Amino acid sequence: MLSRAARPAFKAGSALTIRPVTAATPALQSANYATLREIEGRLKSIRNIEKITKTMKIVASTKLTRAQRAMNTSRSYGQTSNTVFEEAETKPLESEGKKTLLVVCSSDKGLCGGIHSGMTRYVRRLMTEHPSDYQLVIVGEKCKAQLSRSNPKDLALTFAGIGKDVPTFADAQAIADQISLLPEDYASIKIIYNKFLNAQSYEAVTVEAFSEEAIAASPNFAAFEIEDEVLANLREYALANSLYWALAEGHACEQSARRNAMDNASKNAGDMITRFQILFNRTRQAVITNELVDIITGASASEG
């Protein structure tokens, strides 16, 4: 039992022990409110990103329809040239001391998954598995940025601005003209592009653009009765046909990949919004609970 003289001192000590807890409460509350504001800000930014990705998906879907129509048109050009060379049994000539030209068809835009990096890996694997003296002509800034780091000395020509809209035969013809003006006499010209398989998949493939010597040396080429004076024009026209085909197919693959990438990004944003909303609700409930505890503690201390 405490004496009457000791009771006032005990009550004073109890009051001292309660006051620091009450004084520390506002700092805890401000920290919780700061966390709530931070979570709310993240939720707002993720919702804005979700709106952007959904809009980009709709735009890519619209552009994909146009790109597929252009791709179907370009296939008639490229496949006709291939049919001529297949019936003539044209094959690339193996010439020692001559270089091989690789024409890589990509684009300037990103946000379309790994379509450009897959093209770059295919080119590097081709150069590794089939060693030769290569030179590169790169269409598009994406593959240029990647290949210029590993093969800066092999770049012969680069093109930018192709692929902002649906590629045309005029674009392909302009690229073929610049390739024809290169001073090097190449043993083989290979065009590398992404082949459109379906709306969900694509693959990097190679199509051969034959030289004049290879066309003239074809076993069945005489059956077409083409004069030697127009052989250079035939070779350049066939190169433009193949480039147009490659650019149109690559553009369709890019739009398809961008639509899929934006669809996945929208789904991921929706999942993040759900998780952050749950975290926001739990944190807000914790703040309310802490405030109730403080009110009850203060009331108990005042009664004591």
Buried (B, 14 or more C-beta within 10 A) or exposed (E): EEEEEEEEEEEEEEEEEBEEEEEEBEEEBEEBEEBBEEBBEBBEEBBEBBEEBBEBBEBBBEBBEBBBEBBEBBBEBBEEBBEBBEEBEBEBBEBEEBBBBBBBBBBBBEEBBEBBEBBBEBBBEBBEEEEEEBBBBBBBBBBBBBBBEEBEEBBBBBBEEBBEEBBBBEBBBBBBEEBEEEEEEBBBBBBBBBBBEEBEEBEBEBBBBBBBBBBBBBEEBEEEEBEEEEBEEBBBBBBBBBBBBBBBBBBBBBBBBBBBBBBEBBEBBBEBBEEBEEBBEEBBEEBEEBBEEBEEBBEEBEEE
